[in-house]
Amino acid sequence: MKLLPSNLARKLRRWKKLRKSPLQRKLDLLHESARKRAFQHISADYVFEAQKEFADNTLTTLRVKQREPYLNNGSFHEAVGKVLLTAQCFAMMPVRGVTAKHPSRLSFSWRHVRTICCLIFLISTLCDLGLTIYKVVHGPINFNNIKPIIFKSSTLLVCLTALNLARNWPKLMLHWREIEQDLPEYHTQQQKCRMAHTINMIMLIGMMLSFAEHLLSMISAINYSFYCNATDDPVRNFFMLTNDHIFYVFNYAAPLAIWAKLQNVYATFIWNYMNIFVMVVSVGLASIFRQLNENLRIFKGMHLPPSYWSERRIQYRNICTLCGKMDTAISLITMVSFSNNLYFICVQLLRSLNPMPSVAHAVYFYFSLSYLIGRTLAVSLYAASVHDESRRSLRFLRLVPKDAWCPEAKRFAEEISSDLVALSGMKFFYLTRKLVLSVAGTIVTYELVLIQFHEDQDLWDCEASGNS
C-alpha cells in the first residue's frame, strides 16, 4: 500500500469498504466509536488519578514543611532555648543562637551587645552592693540586717558564674547533642516533647510565682511608705524607703530612684532564676537517663547478647561523663541556690515571731515563706531525680535471666552500684533525696539557736528599714 500513489491507495481502501455488507460496516462504526469512548474514559481516569496523586503529594509535602518548625527533636538544646532567651532579657547567659535547631549555631563573643549588657549590669550590681555594705557597716549588724548584702552578693556571684558558663555553653551543648544522638531513639513525638514541656512548665510556674511575690512585696512597701511619710510626695517616700542604702549616701534624685528600682527587678529575677536553672539542668540530665532506661525496660527479662550490654554500658558511661561536666559548670550556682534558700527560710521563720503590722505585710510574708519552702523542695526533688534515674538501670539488670548473664552485664551492674552520679554544691554535698531531710533538720537546728537570741522588733519602725 505504501508503494502505491496516494490517489490509488484511497481508491483501494474505498473499494474494500464497499465490498463489506451494510451490516458489517455498521458494526465496524459501532466498534470504532466504542473504542474511542473507552480510550477517552481511560485517559480521563488516568489524568484524574495523576492529578489527585500530584495534589496529595503536594499537600503532604506542604503539611510536613508546615509542621517541621513545630516538631521537637527531643534535644535538650532545643528544649532549653526559651529559658535562655528569657534569661538574656535580664542580662544573663549572653549566648547567640539559643533558639536555633542545632547547637552548632551557638556562639559567644565579648563584643556582642548581649555580653556588653551583661557587663554593664555586673558593674551596676557591684556599685549597688558597695552602697549596701556601706550602709550596713555604719549601723547595727545583726542576722536580719545583713539580708540585703546576702541577696545582692548572691546576685553578683550568680551573674559572674553565668557569664563564665556562657563561654563554655556552645561546647557543652555540642557534647550533650552527641550523647543524645548515640542513645536509643524516641518512638513517638510525645516522648520527644516531654522534656521540653516539663522545662517550659517549670519556667512558667516559677516566673509567675516570683512575679506574684515581687508584686506583693511592692504592695507591702507602698503600704509601709504611706505609714512612714517623711515627705509630702508618696512616690518619693516609696523610693527612699525601699532604696535607703542609696539615699543614705546621695541626695534624692529621680534618675537614681529609677536605676535602683530597675536594679532591684533584675536582681530579683536572677535570684529566682538560679533555682529554675538548676531544676532545668536536672530535668535534662534525668531525661537522658530515662531515655536509656526506657530501652532497658522494653528488653527486660530477655536473652540478649553481650554486645547489647556493652553498648548500653558505654552509653551509660557517656551520660555520667556529661553529668560530671555539667556539675562542674553549675556547681557554684547550685551552692548559692541552696545556701540562699536556707538563709532566707531561717530569716522568714524568725520574723514570723513578730506580730504583723498590717494585712498586706501578713499576706506577703506568708506567701513568701510558702514560696521559699516550696521552691527549695522543688529544687531538691528535681535535682535528686538525676541520681534516682541513674540508679534505676540496676532494676532491669536484676531481671536478666541466669543463663543470659554475662561479664558485660555484670560490669554494667557494678558500675551503677559503685558510682555516685548526682549534681553537687561545689562537692560539699550531693543532691539526693536524703538531702531534703538534711536541709529540714538544718533549718530546725538553726531556728532553735536563733530563737534564743531573738528579740521582738517593731516592723513599723521607720528608722530600722524594716521593709528591706
Backbone torsions as a table, in degrees:
resi	resn	phi	psi	omega
1	MET	NA	-36.0	179.9
2	LYS	-70.9	-22.1	179.8
3	LEU	-79.5	-17.9	-179.1
4	LEU	-81.6	155.0	173.4
5	PRO	-64.3	160.9	-174.4
6	SER	-64.3	-39.3	-178.6
7	ASN	-68.4	-38.0	177.9
8	LEU	-68.6	-34.3	178.9
9	ALA	-65.9	-40.7	177.7
10	ARG	-64.0	-41.3	179.0
11	LYS	-64.3	-37.4	-179.7
12	LEU	-67.5	-39.3	178.3
13	ARG	-67.1	-38.6	177.9
14	ARG	-65.5	-38.0	-179.4
15	TRP	-66.6	-37.4	178.1
16	LYS	-65.8	-38.4	177.7
17	LYS	-66.5	-38.4	-179.3
18	LEU	-68.9	-25.9	178.1
19	ARG	-68.5	-25.3	179.5
20	LYS	-73.8	152.7	177.8
21	SER	-73.7	158.4	178.8
22	PRO	-59.0	-38.2	179.4
23	LEU	-63.8	-41.9	180.0
24	GLN	-66.4	-37.4	177.5
25	ARG	-64.8	-38.4	177.3
26	LYS	-65.4	-39.6	178.0
27	LEU	-64.7	-37.9	177.7
28	ASP	-63.7	-40.7	178.4
29	LEU	-64.8	-42.7	177.9
30	LEU	-63.0	-41.4	178.5
31	HIS	-63.4	-42.3	-178.6
32	GLU	-66.6	-41.8	179.2
33	SER	-66.5	-38.3	177.7
34	ALA	-66.0	-38.9	178.6
35	ARG	-64.0	-39.6	179.5
36	LYS	-67.3	-41.1	178.6
37	ARG	-64.3	-41.2	178.3
38	ALA	-63.3	-40.7	179.1
39	PHE	-64.1	-42.6	178.8
40	GLN	-65.8	-39.7	-180.0
41	HIS	-65.1	-44.7	178.3
42	ILE	-63.3	-41.3	179.3
43	SER	-63.6	-40.9	179.9
44	ALA	-65.5	-42.7	178.2
45	ASP	-62.5	-41.4	-179.5
46	TYR	-63.6	-44.2	179.3
47	VAL	-64.7	-40.2	179.4
48	PHE	-63.1	-46.1	179.6
49	GLU	-63.4	-39.7	179.6
50	ALA	-64.9	-43.0	178.3
51	GLN	-65.1	-40.2	179.5
52	LYS	-64.8	-43.8	179.1
53	GLU	-64.2	-39.8	178.1
54	PHE	-64.0	-41.9	179.5
55	ALA	-65.8	-41.3	179.1
56	ASP	-63.8	-44.3	179.4
57	ASN	-63.8	-40.7	179.3
58	THR	-64.8	-43.3	179.9
59	LEU	-64.3	-41.6	178.9
60	THR	-63.5	-42.5	178.7
61	THR	-62.5	-42.0	179.4
62	LEU	-65.6	-40.4	179.4
63	ARG	-63.0	-43.2	179.5
64	VAL	-63.5	-42.5	-179.4
65	LYS	-67.1	-34.6	178.7
66	GLN	-73.4	-31.2	-178.0
67	ARG	-83.5	-22.6	-174.8
68	GLU	-55.8	-42.9	-179.9
69	PRO	-64.7	-20.1	-176.5
70	TYR	-100.7	-7.5	179.3
71	LEU	-83.4	134.1	-179.2
72	ASN	-93.4	135.5	179.8
73	ASN	-88.7	3.0	176.3
74	GLY	81.0	8.1	-177.8
75	SER	-88.2	151.5	178.6
76	PHE	-68.4	-35.0	179.9
77	HIS	-58.9	-44.8	179.9
78	GLU	-70.8	-36.3	-178.0
79	ALA	-68.8	-32.9	-174.3
80	VAL	-93.8	2.2	-175.8
81	GLY	-60.3	-46.7	-179.1
82	LYS	-67.1	-32.7	178.8
83	VAL	-64.8	-44.0	179.3
84	LEU	-70.9	-34.5	178.1
85	LEU	-64.8	-38.7	176.0
86	THR	-64.9	-40.3	178.6
87	ALA	-63.5	-34.3	-179.9
88	GLN	-67.8	-24.4	175.2
89	CYS	-68.0	-17.3	-179.9
90	PHE	-119.0	34.7	171.5
91	ALA	61.2	42.4	175.8
92	MET	-131.9	155.4	175.3
93	MET	49.4	63.6	-177.7
94	PRO	-76.5	73.0	-179.9
95	VAL	-114.8	135.9	177.5
96	ARG	-88.1	146.2	175.3
97	GLY	83.2	25.2	-176.6
98	VAL	-70.7	-21.7	179.3
99	THR	-99.6	7.0	178.4
100	ALA	-73.0	160.3	-177.4
101	LYS	-72.1	-31.4	-175.8
102	HIS	-123.5	141.3	-178.5
103	PRO	-67.2	-9.3	176.6
104	SER	-66.0	-16.8	178.7
105	ARG	-83.6	-6.7	179.7
106	LEU	-72.5	145.4	177.5
107	SER	-159.1	157.3	177.9
108	PHE	-132.3	138.1	179.0
109	SER	-145.1	136.1	178.0
110	TRP	-69.7	-21.0	-176.8
111	ARG	-92.4	-2.8	-178.3
112	HIS	-74.9	153.5	-175.9
113	VAL	-64.2	-31.4	178.0
114	ARG	-63.6	-43.5	-179.5
115	THR	-67.8	-37.7	179.1
116	ILE	-64.2	-42.5	177.2
117	CYS	-62.3	-38.4	178.4
118	CYS	-64.6	-41.7	178.9
119	LEU	-66.6	-38.1	177.7
120	ILE	-63.3	-41.5	179.4
121	PHE	-66.8	-35.1	176.9
122	LEU	-62.6	-42.7	178.4
123	ILE	-64.9	-41.8	178.7
124	SER	-62.7	-42.6	179.0
125	THR	-65.0	-38.0	178.4
126	LEU	-63.4	-41.7	177.2
127	CYS	-64.9	-42.8	179.4
128	ASP	-63.0	-41.3	178.2
129	LEU	-64.9	-39.2	178.5
130	GLY	-62.7	-42.5	177.9
131	LEU	-65.4	-36.7	179.1
132	THR	-66.1	-44.4	178.8
133	ILE	-62.7	-39.4	-179.7
134	TYR	-61.7	-41.6	-179.6
135	LYS	-70.4	-40.8	-176.3
136	VAL	-66.5	-41.6	-177.2
137	VAL	-71.6	-16.8	176.9
138	HIS	-94.9	15.2	177.6
139	GLY	-141.0	-173.4	178.8
140	PRO	-67.7	132.5	-179.7
141	ILE	-103.3	119.3	176.6
142	ASN	-144.4	-177.5	-174.5
143	PHE	-61.8	-33.6	-176.7
144	ASN	-84.6	-34.0	-174.7
145	ASN	-73.6	-22.5	-179.5
146	ILE	-85.1	4.6	-179.8
147	LYS	-58.6	-44.3	177.5
148	PRO	-60.8	-34.5	179.1
149	ILE	-66.9	-43.9	178.4
150	ILE	-61.3	-43.5	-177.6
151	PHE	-62.8	-48.1	-173.9
152	LYS	-79.4	-33.5	175.5
153	SER	-68.4	-33.4	175.4
154	SER	-65.1	-41.8	177.4
155	THR	-60.8	-44.6	179.6
156	LEU	-63.7	-42.8	-178.9
157	LEU	-66.3	-40.1	178.8
158	VAL	-66.4	-40.1	178.7
159	CYS	-63.2	-41.5	178.1
160	LEU	-65.0	-41.5	178.7
161	THR	-66.6	-39.8	179.0
162	ALA	-66.2	-35.2	177.0
163	LEU	-65.8	-41.8	176.8
164	ASN	-67.4	-36.0	177.6
165	LEU	-66.8	-36.0	179.2
166	ALA	-62.2	-33.7	177.9
167	ARG	-63.5	-35.9	-177.3
168	ASN	-97.4	-3.5	-174.6
169	TRP	-62.6	-43.7	178.6
170	PRO	-58.3	-41.5	179.6
171	LYS	-67.4	-40.1	179.1
172	LEU	-64.2	-42.3	-178.4
173	MET	-69.7	-34.2	175.1
174	LEU	-65.0	-41.9	177.1
175	HIS	-65.4	-40.1	178.5
176	TRP	-62.3	-42.9	-178.3
177	ARG	-65.9	-37.6	177.7
178	GLU	-62.2	-40.7	179.2
179	ILE	-67.9	-39.6	178.6
180	GLU	-62.9	-40.1	-179.4
181	GLN	-69.9	-24.0	179.2
182	ASP	-81.4	-15.6	-178.5
183	LEU	-79.3	162.6	173.8
184	PRO	-58.4	138.2	-174.5
185	GLU	-73.4	154.8	172.8
186	TYR	-71.0	149.4	-178.1
187	HIS	-92.4	-28.2	-176.6
188	THR	-129.9	160.7	176.8
189	GLN	-68.3	-29.0	178.0
190	GLN	-63.1	-39.8	177.5
191	GLN	-66.4	-35.1	179.3
192	LYS	-68.5	-34.2	-176.3
193	CYS	-85.6	-8.8	-173.0
194	ARG	-61.7	-46.7	-178.3
195	MET	-65.3	-44.0	179.8
196	ALA	-63.6	-38.6	178.8
197	HIS	-64.6	-42.9	179.5
198	THR	-63.6	-43.6	-179.7
199	ILE	-64.3	-43.3	179.2
200	ASN	-64.4	-38.4	179.0
201	MET	-68.2	-38.4	176.8
202	ILE	-62.0	-44.5	-179.6
203	MET	-65.1	-44.4	-176.9
204	LEU	-65.9	-49.8	-178.0
205	ILE	-66.1	-42.1	179.5
206	GLY	-61.3	-43.4	-179.9
207	MET	-70.9	-36.7	177.5
208	MET	-64.0	-42.8	179.5
209	LEU	-67.6	-39.8	178.8
210	SER	-68.2	-35.4	176.5
211	PHE	-66.1	-41.3	178.2
212	ALA	-63.1	-41.3	179.2
213	GLU	-64.2	-42.6	179.9
214	HIS	-66.2	-36.9	178.5
215	LEU	-65.2	-43.7	176.8
216	LEU	-64.6	-34.4	176.9
217	SER	-64.0	-40.0	178.4
218	MET	-67.2	-40.3	178.4
219	ILE	-62.7	-42.4	176.8
220	SER	-62.9	-39.4	179.7
221	ALA	-68.0	-37.2	177.5
222	ILE	-64.9	-42.7	177.1
223	ASN	-61.5	-39.0	179.5
224	TYR	-67.5	-38.4	-178.6
225	SER	-69.9	-31.0	176.7
226	PHE	-68.7	-32.1	178.1
227	TYR	-74.5	-45.6	179.8
228	CYS	-95.3	70.8	-176.4
229	ASN	-88.8	87.9	-179.9
230	ALA	-72.4	-26.3	-179.7
231	THR	-130.2	177.6	178.8
232	ASP	-83.9	-13.6	-178.5
233	ASP	-91.9	113.6	-178.9
234	PRO	-66.9	-32.0	179.1
235	VAL	-66.5	-43.2	178.8
236	ARG	-64.8	-38.9	177.1
237	ASN	-60.1	-42.8	-179.0
238	PHE	-61.0	-48.1	-177.4
239	PHE	-70.4	-35.4	-178.5
240	MET	-70.4	-33.4	-178.9
241	LEU	-82.5	-34.5	-179.7
242	THR	-83.5	-17.8	179.1
243	ASN	-128.6	46.6	-175.6
244	ASP	-65.9	-22.0	179.7
245	HIS	-68.6	-26.6	179.0
246	ILE	-81.1	-46.7	-177.7
247	PHE	-82.9	2.0	167.8
248	TYR	-72.3	-26.7	-178.9
249	VAL	-104.6	-43.1	-176.5
250	PHE	-108.2	159.7	172.7
251	ASN	-75.4	157.8	-177.0
252	TYR	-65.2	135.6	175.1
253	ALA	-149.8	140.9	-177.3
254	ALA	-60.2	-43.0	178.2
255	PRO	-60.7	-38.9	177.5
256	LEU	-65.3	-37.9	179.3
257	ALA	-65.7	-42.9	178.8
258	ILE	-65.0	-42.7	178.2
259	TRP	-61.2	-41.2	-178.6
260	ALA	-64.9	-40.0	-179.5
261	LYS	-68.3	-43.6	177.2
262	LEU	-62.2	-41.0	178.1
263	GLN	-60.9	-40.5	179.6
264	ASN	-67.0	-40.4	178.7
265	VAL	-64.4	-46.0	179.7
266	TYR	-63.9	-42.9	-179.3
267	ALA	-65.4	-37.9	178.6
268	THR	-65.1	-41.3	177.7
269	PHE	-61.5	-46.6	-178.6
270	ILE	-64.9	-36.7	178.9
271	TRP	-61.8	-38.1	176.3
272	ASN	-81.3	-32.9	-175.1
273	TYR	-67.2	-33.0	-177.4
274	MET	-62.7	-33.5	175.7
275	ASN	-70.4	-41.4	178.4
276	ILE	-63.4	-39.5	-178.4
277	PHE	-65.1	-40.1	176.6
278	VAL	-62.9	-40.6	178.0
279	MET	-65.6	-39.8	-178.5
280	VAL	-65.4	-45.9	178.0
281	VAL	-63.5	-38.0	178.5
282	SER	-63.7	-41.6	177.8
283	VAL	-62.5	-41.0	179.2
284	GLY	-64.0	-44.4	179.6
285	LEU	-68.2	-40.4	178.2
286	ALA	-65.2	-31.5	-178.4
287	SER	-68.2	-39.0	-179.5
288	ILE	-74.5	-29.7	170.4
289	PHE	-65.9	-39.5	179.5
290	ARG	-66.4	-34.8	177.9
291	GLN	-63.4	-40.7	176.4
292	LEU	-69.1	-41.6	-179.6
293	ASN	-66.3	-30.3	178.4
294	GLU	-64.8	-38.2	176.3
295	ASN	-68.1	-38.4	176.9
296	LEU	-65.9	-33.9	179.3
297	ARG	-67.0	-37.6	-179.0
298	ILE	-63.0	-37.9	-175.7
299	PHE	-103.0	18.9	-177.9
300	LYS	-66.8	141.8	178.3
301	GLY	76.5	3.9	-178.3
302	MET	-96.2	160.9	175.3
303	HIS	-85.2	106.3	-175.4
304	LEU	-116.2	149.0	-179.0
305	PRO	-73.0	161.0	178.9
306	PRO	-60.4	-28.4	-179.9
307	SER	-63.1	-32.8	178.0
308	TYR	-63.3	-48.2	-179.0
309	TRP	-68.1	-33.5	177.3
310	SER	-65.1	-42.2	179.7
311	GLU	-66.1	-43.5	-179.7
312	ARG	-67.8	-34.4	178.0
313	ARG	-65.7	-40.9	178.2
314	ILE	-64.3	-41.4	177.8
315	GLN	-63.8	-41.4	177.7
316	TYR	-62.3	-41.6	179.8
317	ARG	-65.8	-36.9	177.3
318	ASN	-64.5	-40.0	178.0
319	ILE	-65.2	-40.4	177.1
320	CYS	-61.7	-38.9	176.8
321	THR	-63.2	-41.5	177.3
322	LEU	-63.1	-40.5	177.5
323	CYS	-60.3	-40.9	178.2
324	GLY	-63.0	-40.8	179.7
325	LYS	-67.9	-42.5	179.3
326	MET	-68.1	-35.3	178.0
327	ASP	-65.1	-41.4	177.0
328	THR	-62.3	-36.1	-176.1
329	ALA	-75.0	-34.9	-172.7
330	ILE	-116.8	7.4	-175.1
331	SER	-62.7	-33.4	178.0
332	LEU	-67.7	-40.0	176.5
333	ILE	-63.0	-40.5	178.2
334	THR	-62.8	-42.3	179.7
335	MET	-62.8	-46.1	179.8
336	VAL	-65.1	-39.3	-179.8
337	SER	-60.6	-50.0	-177.4
338	PHE	-70.8	-38.9	179.2
339	SER	-66.8	-37.8	176.9
340	ASN	-64.7	-46.9	179.7
341	ASN	-60.3	-41.4	179.4
342	LEU	-63.3	-44.7	-177.7
343	TYR	-66.4	-47.2	-174.6
344	PHE	-72.9	-28.7	173.1
345	ILE	-65.2	-42.6	177.6
346	CYS	-62.7	-40.8	179.3
347	VAL	-64.0	-45.0	-178.4
348	GLN	-67.0	-39.9	177.2
349	LEU	-64.3	-36.5	178.4
350	LEU	-67.5	-38.6	179.6
351	ARG	-73.0	-17.1	179.1
352	SER	-67.9	-17.0	178.2
353	LEU	-74.4	-18.2	179.2
354	ASN	-85.5	147.3	175.6
355	PRO	-69.1	139.2	-179.9
356	MET	-76.8	128.5	-175.9
357	PRO	-74.6	-20.8	-178.3
358	SER	-154.2	168.1	178.0
359	VAL	-66.0	-39.1	179.7
360	ALA	-60.9	-42.2	177.3
361	HIS	-63.4	-41.9	-177.6
362	ALA	-66.1	-44.0	179.7
363	VAL	-62.7	-47.4	179.7
364	TYR	-63.1	-41.4	-176.2
365	PHE	-64.2	-49.9	-175.6
366	TYR	-72.6	-31.8	174.2
367	PHE	-66.7	-43.4	179.4
368	SER	-63.3	-42.1	179.3
369	LEU	-65.3	-43.1	178.1
370	SER	-64.4	-40.5	179.4
371	TYR	-64.6	-41.1	179.3
372	LEU	-63.3	-45.6	-179.4
373	ILE	-66.0	-45.2	179.2
374	GLY	-63.5	-39.7	179.2
375	ARG	-66.2	-42.0	178.0
376	THR	-62.4	-41.8	178.5
377	LEU	-65.4	-40.8	-179.8
378	ALA	-65.2	-44.2	178.3
379	VAL	-61.1	-42.2	-179.1
380	SER	-64.0	-44.7	-176.3
381	LEU	-72.3	-41.1	178.3
382	TYR	-66.1	-40.9	177.9
383	ALA	-67.8	-35.3	178.9
384	ALA	-70.1	-20.4	179.7
385	SER	-65.4	-24.3	176.2
386	VAL	-64.0	-46.9	178.5
387	HIS	-66.3	-39.0	-179.6
388	ASP	-63.8	-44.2	-179.4
389	GLU	-69.3	-32.8	178.7
390	SER	-67.8	-27.6	179.6
391	ARG	-88.4	-18.0	-174.8
392	ARG	-67.6	-24.0	179.0
393	SER	-61.4	-27.1	-178.0
394	LEU	-65.8	-27.8	178.8
395	ARG	-62.9	-41.1	-177.8
396	PHE	-74.9	-29.2	176.3
397	LEU	-69.1	-29.2	178.3
398	ARG	-72.6	-13.3	179.3
399	LEU	-94.7	3.3	178.7
400	VAL	-67.9	130.6	178.1
401	PRO	-59.0	152.3	-175.8
402	LYS	-61.3	-40.9	-178.6
403	ASP	-77.1	-10.0	177.1
404	ALA	-101.0	-1.0	179.2
405	TRP	-69.1	134.4	-174.8
406	CYS	-140.3	166.6	-180.0
407	PRO	-58.1	-34.6	-179.8
408	GLU	-66.8	-40.8	177.3
409	ALA	-65.9	-38.9	178.4
410	LYS	-64.5	-42.2	179.2
411	ARG	-65.4	-38.4	177.2
412	PHE	-61.7	-46.0	-179.4
413	ALA	-64.7	-38.3	179.7
414	GLU	-66.7	-37.9	178.5
415	GLU	-64.8	-42.6	179.4
416	ILE	-64.6	-40.8	-177.0
417	SER	-69.7	-35.8	-173.2
418	SER	-89.7	-25.2	-175.9
419	ASP	-86.1	144.2	172.0
420	LEU	-107.2	100.8	-178.2
421	VAL	-102.8	106.8	-178.7
422	ALA	-166.1	155.5	172.2
423	LEU	-73.6	156.5	-176.5
424	SER	-140.3	166.3	173.0
425	GLY	-104.1	87.4	-178.5
426	MET	56.5	31.5	-179.5
427	LYS	65.5	7.1	176.3
428	PHE	-76.7	-34.5	177.5
429	PHE	-148.5	154.3	179.9
430	TYR	-112.2	140.0	-174.3
431	LEU	-83.7	90.7	174.3
432	THR	-123.1	176.2	-179.2
433	ARG	-64.6	-27.5	178.4
434	LYS	-65.6	-23.4	-178.2
435	LEU	-65.6	-30.5	-179.0
436	VAL	-59.7	-46.3	178.1
437	LEU	-67.0	-35.5	178.9
438	SER	-65.3	-43.0	178.6
439	VAL	-64.5	-42.8	178.6
440	ALA	-61.2	-43.4	178.0
441	GLY	-64.5	-37.3	178.9
442	THR	-66.5	-41.3	179.2
443	ILE	-62.3	-43.8	179.4
444	VAL	-62.8	-42.2	-179.9
445	THR	-63.3	-48.6	179.8
446	TYR	-62.7	-39.2	-177.2
447	GLU	-66.5	-38.8	177.6
448	LEU	-63.9	-36.9	177.8
449	VAL	-68.5	-43.5	-176.9
450	LEU	-68.4	-34.4	-179.5
451	ILE	-61.3	-33.2	-179.1
452	GLN	-65.6	-28.1	-179.5
453	PHE	-106.0	10.5	-175.2
454	HIS	-83.4	140.7	172.7
455	GLU	-125.9	138.3	179.8
456	ASP	-60.0	135.6	179.4
457	GLN	-116.6	148.4	175.9
458	ASP	-87.3	109.2	-177.9
459	LEU	-72.6	-8.7	174.3
460	TRP	-93.3	9.7	179.4
461	ASP	-74.0	106.1	-175.1
462	CYS	-69.3	-24.2	-178.9
463	GLU	-81.8	-17.1	-174.4
464	ALA	-97.1	2.7	179.8
465	SER	53.0	50.7	-177.4
466	GLY	-67.9	-13.5	-179.3
467	ASN	-89.6	-2.3	-176.0
468	SER	-72.1	NA	NA
